[in-house]
Amino acid sequence: MRELLGRGRSRDAVARARRARDLDPTHQSSWRLLLEALIAAQDWAQAQGEGEALERMVADEEVELEPASRSLLRVARQGGTEPTEQEEGAPRDRRRAGGAGA
């Protein structure tokens, strides 16, 4: 899935992640793959909907939401205003990288 995202094939990545989640709907790791793909595709409405479905699954299964799942839910809810793991190390403003007048 991440290889597809790296090649800009977000629709294919979302479809593959959704199939993985459907095969293993009680494991949060499969939900995280789907949320990651939707977030990478900037499909915020779908990411929020799948996040809500994940929360229902967790409640139904009477398990705790894992920290990694909680983090992705936060990003989905905020519509991408919070940096993802890949973006956290990137410079926030590249215009400043060269200094003033560069």
Helices and strands as residue ranges (DSSP letters): H 2-6, H 10-23, H 28-40, H 44-61, H 67-77, G 94-98
